[in-house]
Amino acid sequence: MKVAIVGASGYAGGELVRLLLHHSAAKVTCVTSRKLAGTPLDQVHPQLKGFTDLKFENPETDAIEADVAFLAVPHTAAMQYAGKLLSRGIKVVDLSADYRLAKDVFEKVYGVPHTDYFKAPYGIPELHRKDCINAKFVSNPGCFPTGATLAAAPLAHYAHTIIYDSKTGVSGAGDNPSATTHYPNVGDNVGPYKLTTHRHVAEMRQEMAFLKSRATVYFTPHLVPVNRGILTTAHILLNEPMEQKEVEKLYHDFYRNEYFVRYQKPILAAVRGSNFCDIMVESEGSRIVAVSAIDNLVKGASGQAIQNMNLMCGFAENDGLTGAGMLP
Ligand SMILES: NC(=O)c1ccc[n+]([C@@H]2O[C@H](COP(=O)([O-])OP(=O)(O)OC[C@H]3O[C@@H](n4cnc5c(N)ncnc54)[C@H](OP(=O)(O)O)[C@@H]3O)[C@@H](O)[C@H]2O)c1
């Protein structure tokens, strides 16, 4: 199966190529970058030297020959490619925010008009699997909403308030350097940002509504000096107190058949490079603390995108994604 990656010079694109090396049937045949057309992929992603001789191409939608295309491009760019690729019979997984929200919510949150809107399955497979199976297009969720939603989903019905507090690694911002990601500002430091206004809260609220929760949802992110990973502490305030045994049973039952969700103490480095989401919960009566850890570039982006491709194309859901994390 031929795979194209639009935006392959970025972090998520590079990670797609790395992970797909281990897929039983998918072969990356086209990688794009506008700035680096003609340049060998391994010049930008030296970790892939010896595994591929692909060169970057310009992202010309008419020239892309593939069965599946991943859009690993910024929001507003994906909407320029998605419809055209679909009309040529190419299945698409979009890693950007362009198709995650309802049109009016997207336009309000991102402050731009949507020029090619259509409704798409929201690809957290653990919650939306039946919509992703055989789909032609899946919108891959944001990294924060993935870890946060998986942490709180089992308690969605019981909560009146959910407060997500997340710590993220710097690769979440992509490979474009900025003052925020400049080493002296990040290294040996921890800093909050967008305390009440991060765009991803819209996805978190949408997911709680999908789960028929009436909980009010809040979110504050922090940047920590690691390259990869998101650790989310969800403070889940319940209508009625719940004992530790009962909460644990709820989580075990909810994720009983989920390969990628493990019930154990979340350690950022233990999920690094893998598609796993580690979760644990502790009860303080009517406050439950649920903590999750994911790799923002894998379960938070490229790994989950491949999980979705597998569902769309009829492969085993974990094909290409069985690698363990990298502790320490
Ligand atoms: N980083 C994460 O942890 C993470 C997690 C979840 C989701 N995402 C989402 O995944 C997408 C990619 O993220 P990233 O971190 O990999 O970003 P990145 O490192 O900045 O890479 C962006 C890629 O898109 C290409 N690109 C930019 N504008 C384009 C356009 N108009 N048309 C075609 N290609 C374009 C870039 O190459 P050229 O400019 O040379 O074409 C580059 O290859 C974003 O939407 C991001 O929000 C990222």
The ligand as an ORCA input file, in Angstrom:
! r2SCAN-3c Opt
* xyz 0 1
  N       4.256     18.346     17.072
  C       3.315     17.682     17.722
  O       3.527     17.170     18.832
  C       1.940     17.545     17.114
  C       0.988     16.776     17.817
  C      -0.303     16.639     17.283
  C      -0.632     17.269     16.098
  N       0.306     18.038     15.465
  C      -0.111     18.702     14.228
  O       0.530     18.057     13.124
  C       0.822     19.026     12.112
  C       2.327     18.997     11.859
  O       2.993     19.322     13.069
  P       4.583     19.366     13.195
  O       4.874     19.578     14.633
  O       5.192     18.215     12.476
  O       4.902     20.726     12.385
  P       6.276     21.192     11.744
  O       7.405     20.496     12.411
  O       6.231     22.683     11.759
  O       6.172     20.671     10.219
  C       5.244     21.210      9.324
  C       5.384     20.545      7.964
  O       4.379     21.049      7.083
  C       4.970     21.581      5.882
  N       4.148     22.733      5.486
  C       3.971     23.907      6.152
  N       3.069     24.687      5.520
  C       2.647     23.967      4.435
  C       1.726     24.232      3.382
  N       1.022     25.381      3.319
  N       1.551     23.286      2.430
  C       2.265     22.113      2.455
  N       3.156     21.817      3.429
  C       3.345     22.735      4.403
  C       6.395     21.926      6.291
  O       7.318     21.856      5.190
  P       7.427     22.996      4.078
  O       7.083     24.307      4.763
  O       8.849     22.926      3.592
  O       6.440     22.605      3.008
  C       6.719     20.802      7.284
  O       7.104     19.640      6.569
  C       0.317     20.378     12.658
  O      -0.969     20.635     12.199
  C       0.311     20.158     14.159
  O      -0.592     20.988     14.847
  C       1.580     18.162     15.927
*
